[in-house]
Amino acid sequence: MFIDELSPLFRECVSHPAAFLGGLASGLLRIDLSDDPVKTWLENQGAAPAPTSPAENNGNGGGPQSISID
């Protein structure tokens, strides 16, 4: 029963071992993807840049806005 629950994780690990181990290592070492050495390396590899703040995700960094309801 416990093995059935872990089988999808095991299949993903076996199909993409480098990505799995890289993610595991970065999580254990607490490497932030927005730090400069990692960020520039990822940009050189063609990966999308990691967002640094929530304001960059939604496109409007103006903060709270007021609305009027008629």
C-alpha positions in Angstrom: 0.0 0.0 0.0 2.8 2.4 0.9 4.7 1.4 -2.2 1.8 2.1 -4.4 1.7 5.7 -3.2 5.4 6.2 -3.8 5.5 4.6 -7.3 4.7 7.8 -9.2 7.5 9.6 -7.4 9.9 6.8 -8.1 8.9 6.8 -11.9 9.6 10.5 -12.2 12.9 10.2 -10.4 14.0 7.4 -12.7 12.8 9.2 -15.9 14.5 12.5 -15.0 17.3 11.8 -12.5 19.4 14.9 -13.1 16.5 17.3 -12.6 15.3 15.4 -9.6 18.7 15.3 -7.9 19.4 18.9 -8.8 16.1 20.0 -7.3 16.8 17.9 -4.2 20.3 19.3 -3.8 19.1 22.9 -4.2 16.4 22.3 -1.7 18.8 20.8 0.8 21.3 23.5 0.3 18.6 26.2 0.3 19.9 27.8 -2.9 17.7 30.7 -4.0 17.2 30.8 -7.8 17.1 34.6 -7.8 20.6 35.0 -6.4 23.1 36.4 -8.8 25.4 33.4 -9.7 22.5 31.0 -10.1 20.3 33.5 -11.8 22.9 34.4 -14.5 23.7 30.7 -15.1 20.0 29.9 -15.6 19.7 32.8 -18.0 22.7 31.6 -20.0 21.1 28.1 -20.1 17.9 29.6 -21.6 15.7 29.1 -18.5 13.0 31.7 -17.7 14.1 34.2 -15.0 12.8 33.5 -11.5 10.3 36.2 -10.3 11.8 38.2 -7.4 8.6 39.8 -6.0 4.9 39.3 -6.2 4.6 42.7 -7.9 6.4 41.4 -11.0 4.0 38.5 -11.3 0.8 40.5 -11.8 2.2 43.4 -13.9 1.1 46.4 -11.7 3.5 47.3 -9.0 1.6 50.4 -7.9 0.4 48.9 -4.7 -3.2 49.0 -3.3 -5.6 50.8 -5.6 -9.0 52.2 -4.7 -12.2 51.4 -6.7 -15.6 53.0 -6.8 -18.8 51.0 -7.0 -21.8 52.7 -8.5 
